[in-house]
Amino acid sequence: AENAFNIPPQNSAYFASQGMTLISSEPVVMHDGSEGVLFTAEMKLKGFVFERLILMSGDYHFTIWINAGYIKLMRDKLRPVILQSMLTSKIYE
């Protein structure tokens, strides 16, 4: 199934065109109750594997797009803190 941003989770062509491998795509609920999609992707740089979180929320008129990256070796410590911070984002009209 496609998400609100029309990027099929199994179609990783967009991510591959950016030098990344799509790992997962999942629905999320922002702290204000709005819905979003969290993409997790990996990329290699100078022998290290990095993970990138891409959060998208909003609609046709107002959109949040947040990227956060870290070295995968630190995933267990960094991902939960970064994700919680990303989920606090809010659109003010």
TIKOLTI-61801 format. One record per residue: residue number from 1; residue in three letters; x, y, z of N, C-alpha, C, O in turn. Coordinates in steps of 0.1 Angstrom, whole numbers, plus 2048, in hexadecimal, padded with zeros to 3 digits. Atoms other than C-alpha are relative to their C-alpha. Example, Ala and Ser with C-alpha at 12.3 -4.5 7.8 and 13.67 -1.06 7.14 Angstrom:
+-----+-----+-----+-----+-----+------+------+------+-----+-----+-----+-----+-----+-----+
:   n : res : nc1 : nc2 : nc3 : cac1 : cac2 : cac3 : cc1 : cc2 : cc3 : oc1 : oc2 : oc3 :
+-----+-----+-----+-----+-----+------+------+------+-----+-----+-----+-----+-----+-----+
:   1 : ALA : 809 : 7F4 : 800 :  87B :  7D3 :  84E : 809 : 80C : 800 : 813 : 80C : 807 :
:   2 : SER : 7F7 : 7F5 : 800 :  889 :  7F5 :  847 : 7F8 : 80B : 808 : 7FD : 816 : 809 :
+-----+-----+-----+-----+-----+------+------+------+-----+-----+-----+-----+-----+-----+
END
This chain:
+-----+-----+-----+-----+-----+------+------+------+-----+-----+-----+-----+-----+-----+
:   n : res : nc1 : nc2 : nc3 : cac1 : cac2 : cac3 : cc1 : cc2 : cc3 : oc1 : oc2 : oc3 :
+-----+-----+-----+-----+-----+------+------+------+-----+-----+-----+-----+-----+-----+
:   1 : ALA : 808 : 7F4 : 800 :  800 :  800 :  800 : 809 : 80C : 800 : 814 : 80C : 805 :
:   2 : GLU : 7F9 : 7F4 : 800 :  80B :  823 :  7FA : 7FD : 809 : 80C : 7F2 : 807 : 811 :
:   3 : ASN : 803 : 7F7 : 7F5 :  80E :  83D :  815 : 7FB : 80E : 7FA : 7F9 : 80F : 7EE :
:   4 : ALA : 806 : 7F3 : 804 :  801 :  861 :  815 : 809 : 807 : 7F6 : 804 : 810 : 7EF :
:   5 : PHE : 7F6 : 7F9 : 809 :  820 :  86C :  801 : 802 : 7F9 : 7F3 : 80C : 7FC : 7EC :
:   6 : ASN : 7FF : 807 : 80D :  81B :  853 :  7E5 : 80E : 7FA : 7FD : 811 : 7F9 : 7F1 :
:   7 : ILE : 7F4 : 806 : 802 :  83C :  842 :  7EA : 7FE : 7F1 : 804 : 7FE : 7EE : 810 :
:   8 : PRO : 802 : 80E : 7FC :  837 :  81C :  7E9 : 80B : 7FB : 808 : 817 : 7FC : 803 :
:   9 : PRO : 7F5 : 805 : 7F8 :  84B :  80C :  805 : 809 : 7F6 : 7F9 : 815 : 7F6 : 7FC :
:  10 : GLN : 7F8 : 80A : 807 :  857 :  7F0 :  7EE : 808 : 806 : 7F5 : 811 : 7FF : 7EF :
:  11 : ASN : 7F9 : 7FA : 80B :  862 :  808 :  7D3 : 80B : 809 : 805 : 808 : 814 : 809 :
:  12 : SER : 7F5 : 7F9 : 7FA :  884 :  814 :  7DE : 808 : 808 : 7F5 : 813 : 80D : 7F8 :
:  13 : ALA : 7F8 : 7FA : 80B :  88E :  824 :  7BC : 803 : 80F : 804 : 80E : 813 : 801 :
:  14 : TYR : 7FD : 7F2 : 7FC :  88B :  848 :  7CA : 80C : 800 : 80A : 816 : 808 : 808 :
:  15 : PHE : 7F5 : 800 : 7F7 :  8A2 :  83F :  7E7 : 80D : 7FC : 7FA : 818 : 801 : 7FD :
:  16 : ALA : 7F4 : 804 : 807 :  8BA :  82D :  7D1 : 806 : 80B : 7F7 : 812 : 80C : 7F6 :
:  17 : SER : 7FB : 7F4 : 808 :  8BC :  84C :  7BA : 808 : 80A : 809 : 80F : 812 : 804 :
:  18 : GLN : 7F9 : 7F6 : 7F7 :  8C8 :  85F :  7D9 : 80C : 7F9 : 807 : 812 : 7FF : 811 :
:  19 : GLY : 7F4 : 807 : 7FA :  8E3 :  845 :  7E2 : 7FC : 7F9 : 80D : 805 : 7F5 : 815 :
:  20 : MET : 804 : 806 : 7F3 :  8CE :  835 :  7FE : 7F8 : 7F3 : 7FD : 7F4 : 7F1 : 7F1 :
:  21 : THR : 808 : 80D : 801 :  8BD :  813 :  804 : 7F5 : 802 : 80A : 7F7 : 805 : 816 :
:  22 : LEU : 80B : 7FF : 7F7 :  89A :  815 :  812 : 7FF : 7F3 : 809 : 7FF : 7E8 : 804 :
:  23 : ILE : 801 : 80B : 7F6 :  898 :  7FF :  832 : 7F1 : 7FE : 804 : 7ED : 7F3 : 804 :
:  24 : SER : 80E : 802 : 7FC :  874 :  806 :  83D : 7F8 : 80D : 7FE : 7FE : 818 : 7FC :
:  25 : SER : 809 : 7F5 : 801 :  856 :  81D :  83A : 7F4 : 7FC : 80A : 7EF : 7F1 : 809 :
:  26 : GLU : 80A : 803 : 7F6 :  83D :  81F :  857 : 7F8 : 80D : 803 : 7FD : 818 : 804 :
:  27 : PRO : 808 : 7F5 : 7FB :  820 :  835 :  862 : 804 : 804 : 80E : 807 : 7FC : 816 :
:  28 : VAL : 7FD : 7FB : 7F3 :  826 :  84B :  880 : 7F5 : 80A : 804 : 7EF : 810 : 7FC :
:  29 : VAL : 809 : 7F5 : 7FB :  811 :  862 :  896 : 809 : 80A : 807 : 810 : 807 : 810 :
:  30 : MET : 7F8 : 7F5 : 7FA :  820 :  883 :  89F : 7FA : 803 : 80E : 7EF : 7FF : 811 :
:  31 : HIS : 805 : 7FD : 7F3 :  81D :  890 :  8C2 : 7F3 : 808 : 801 : 7EC : 808 : 80A :
:  32 : ASP : 80C : 7F9 : 800 :  801 :  8A7 :  8B8 : 7F4 : 7F8 : 7FA : 7E9 : 7FE : 7F9 :
:  33 : GLY : 80A : 808 : 805 :  7ED :  88A :  8AA : 7FF : 7FE : 7F1 : 7F8 : 7F6 : 7EC :
:  34 : SER : 800 : 801 : 80F :  7F3 :  890 :  885 : 808 : 7F4 : 7FC : 810 : 7EE : 803 :
:  35 : GLU : 7FA : 80C : 806 :  7FE :  873 :  86F : 80C : 803 : 7F7 : 80C : 80E : 7F1 :
:  36 : GLY : 7F4 : 7FE : 809 :  81F :  86F :  85C : 805 : 7F3 : 7FC : 800 : 7E8 : 7FF :
:  37 : VAL : 7F9 : 80C : 805 :  836 :  856 :  84C : 80F : 802 : 803 : 815 : 80C : 801 :
:  38 : LEU : 7F1 : 800 : 7FD :  859 :  84D :  858 : 806 : 7F6 : 7F7 : 803 : 7EA : 7F7 :
:  39 : PHE : 7F8 : 809 : 809 :  871 :  83F :  83E : 80E : 7FF : 807 : 813 : 808 : 80D :
:  40 : THR : 7F2 : 803 : 7FB :  892 :  82F :  84A : 808 : 7FB : 7F4 : 804 : 7F2 : 7ED :
:  41 : ALA : 7F7 : 803 : 80B :  8AE :  82D :  831 : 80E : 7FF : 804 : 812 : 804 : 80F :
:  42 : GLU : 7F2 : 802 : 7FD :  8D2 :  823 :  831 : 809 : 805 : 7F4 : 804 : 805 : 7E8 :
:  43 : MET : 7F7 : 7FC : 80A :  8F0 :  831 :  81E : 80E : 7FD : 805 : 810 : 7FD : 811 :
:  44 : LYS : 7F2 : 802 : 7FD :  915 :  82A :  81D : 808 : 80C : 7FC : 807 : 812 : 7F1 :
:  45 : LEU : 7F8 : 7F5 : 803 :  92F :  845 :  81F : 80E : 7FE : 806 : 80F : 7FC : 813 :
:  46 : LYS : 7F2 : 802 : 7FB :  955 :  840 :  822 : 801 : 7F4 : 809 : 808 : 7F5 : 813 :
:  47 : GLY : 7FF : 80C : 7F9 :  950 :  81D :  82F : 7F7 : 7FF : 80C : 7F7 : 7F4 : 813 :
:  48 : PHE : 80A : 800 : 7F5 :  936 :  826 :  849 : 7F2 : 7FF : 7FB : 7EF : 804 : 7F1 :
:  49 : VAL : 80F : 801 : 803 :  911 :  81D :  849 : 7F9 : 80B : 808 : 7FA : 80B : 814 :
:  50 : PHE : 808 : 7F6 : 7F9 :  8FA :  83A :  851 : 7F1 : 7FD : 7FE : 7ED : 7F7 : 7F4 :
:  51 : GLU : 80F : 801 : 801 :  8D5 :  839 :  858 : 7FA : 80D : 800 : 7FE : 817 : 806 :
:  52 : ARG : 807 : 7F4 : 801 :  8BE :  854 :  84E : 7F1 : 7FE : 803 : 7EB : 7F5 : 7FE :
:  53 : LEU : 80E : 800 : 7FE :  89B :  85B :  85C : 7FA : 80B : 7F8 : 7FF : 816 : 7F9 :
:  54 : ILE : 807 : 7F5 : 808 :  883 :  86E :  845 : 7F2 : 800 : 805 : 7EB : 7F6 : 803 :
:  55 : LEU : 80E : 7FE : 7FB :  863 :  87A :  855 : 7F8 : 809 : 7F7 : 7FD : 814 : 7F5 :
:  56 : MET : 809 : 7F8 : 808 :  847 :  887 :  840 : 7F2 : 800 : 807 : 7ED : 7F6 : 80B :
:  57 : SER : 80D : 7FE : 7FA :  826 :  895 :  84E : 7FA : 80C : 7F9 : 800 : 815 : 7F5 :
:  58 : GLY : 808 : 7F4 : 805 :  80B :  8AD :  842 : 7F7 : 7FC : 7F5 : 7F3 : 7F0 : 7F3 :
:  59 : ASP : 809 : 802 : 80B :  7F7 :  8B1 :  823 : 805 : 808 : 7F4 : 810 : 80C : 7F3 :
:  60 : TYR : 7FD : 7F9 : 80C :  7F6 :  8C2 :  801 : 805 : 80E : 802 : 80D : 813 : 7FB :
:  61 : HIS : 7FE : 7F2 : 7FD :  7F8 :  8E5 :  810 : 80C : 802 : 80A : 813 : 80C : 809 :
:  62 : PHE : 7F6 : 7FF : 7F6 :  80F :  8E0 :  82E : 807 : 7F3 : 803 : 800 : 7E9 : 805 :
:  63 : THR : 7F9 : 80D : 7FF :  82A :  8C6 :  831 : 80D : 802 : 809 : 813 : 80C : 808 :
:  64 : ILE : 7F4 : 801 : 7F9 :  845 :  8BD :  849 : 809 : 7F5 : 7FA : 804 : 7EA : 7F7 :
:  65 : TRP : 7F6 : 80A : 806 :  864 :  8AB :  83B : 80C : 802 : 808 : 813 : 80C : 807 :
:  66 : ILE : 7F4 : 7FF : 7F8 :  880 :  8A4 :  854 : 809 : 7F5 : 7FD : 805 : 7E9 : 7FD :
:  67 : ASN : 7F6 : 80B : 802 :  8A0 :  891 :  84D : 809 : 801 : 80C : 80D : 80B : 811 :
:  68 : ALA : 7F6 : 801 : 7F5 :  8B7 :  885 :  869 : 808 : 7F4 : 7FD : 803 : 7E9 : 7FA :
:  69 : GLY : 7F6 : 80B : 803 :  8D6 :  870 :  864 : 80A : 7FE : 80B : 80D : 807 : 813 :
:  70 : TYR : 7F6 : 803 : 7F6 :  8EE :  85E :  87A : 807 : 7F3 : 7FC : 802 : 7EC : 7F3 :
:  71 : ILE : 7F8 : 80C : 804 :  909 :  843 :  878 : 7F8 : 7F4 : 806 : 7F4 : 7F4 : 812 :
:  72 : LYS : 808 : 80B : 7FC :  8F7 :  821 :  87B : 805 : 7FA : 80D : 7FE : 7F4 : 814 :
:  73 : LEU : 7FA : 805 : 7F4 :  90F :  816 :  896 : 7FA : 805 : 80D : 7FA : 7FF : 817 :
:  74 : MET : 806 : 7FA : 7F4 :  8FE :  82E :  8AE : 7F1 : 800 : 800 : 7EA : 807 : 807 :
:  75 : ARG : 80F : 800 : 802 :  8DA :  825 :  8A3 : 7F9 : 7FE : 80D : 7EF : 805 : 810 :
:  76 : ASP : 808 : 803 : 7F4 :  8CF :  817 :  8C5 : 7FF : 80C : 809 : 7F5 : 80D : 810 :
:  77 : LYS : 800 : 7F5 : 7F8 :  8D9 :  836 :  8D7 : 7F9 : 80D : 7FA : 7F2 : 814 : 801 :
:  78 : LEU : 804 : 7F4 : 806 :  8D0 :  851 :  8BE : 7F1 : 7FF : 7FA : 7EA : 809 : 7FB :
:  79 : ARG : 80D : 800 : 807 :  8B1 :  845 :  8AB : 7F4 : 803 : 809 : 7EC : 80B : 805 :
:  80 : PRO : 80C : 7FC : 7F8 :  898 :  846 :  8C8 : 7FF : 80F : 804 : 7F4 : 814 : 803 :
:  81 : VAL : 800 : 7F2 : 7FC :  8A2 :  869 :  8D3 : 7FD : 809 : 7F4 : 7F5 : 812 : 7F5 :
:  82 : ILE : 802 : 7F8 : 80C :  8A3 :  877 :  8AF : 7F1 : 7FE : 7FC : 7EB : 808 : 7F8 :
:  83 : LEU : 80E : 803 : 805 :  881 :  866 :  8A6 : 7F6 : 808 : 809 : 7ED : 80E : 804 :
:  84 : GLN : 809 : 7F9 : 7F7 :  870 :  874 :  8C5 : 800 : 80F : 7FE : 7F6 : 816 : 7FE :
:  85 : SER : 7FF : 7F2 : 803 :  87D :  897 :  8BD : 7F9 : 803 : 7F3 : 7F2 : 80D : 7F2 :
:  86 : MET : 807 : 7FE : 80C :  871 :  894 :  899 : 7F1 : 800 : 801 : 7EA : 808 : 7FB :
:  87 : LEU : 80F : 801 : 7FF :  84E :  88A :  8A4 : 7FA : 80C : 808 : 7EE : 80D : 808 :
:  88 : THR : 806 : 7F4 : 7F9 :  84A :  8AB :  8B8 : 7FE : 80B : 7F6 : 7F8 : 815 : 7F9 :
:  89 : SER : 802 : 7F6 : 80A :  84A :  8BE :  897 : 7F1 : 803 : 7FE : 7E8 : 7FA : 800 :
:  90 : LYS : 80E : 7FC : 802 :  829 :  8D1 :  890 : 7FF : 80B : 7F6 : 808 : 813 : 7F4 :
:  91 : ILE : 803 : 7F6 : 80A :  81A :  8E5 :  874 : 7F7 : 80B : 807 : 7ED : 808 : 80C :
:  92 : TYR : 808 : 7F5 : 7FB :  80E :  907 :  87F : 7FA : 808 : 7F4 : 801 : 80C : 7EB :
:  93 : GLU : 806 : 7F9 : 80B :  7F5 :  917 :  868 : 7FD : 80F : 803 : 7F8 : 816 : 7FA :
+-----+-----+-----+-----+-----+------+------+------+-----+-----+-----+-----+-----+-----+
END
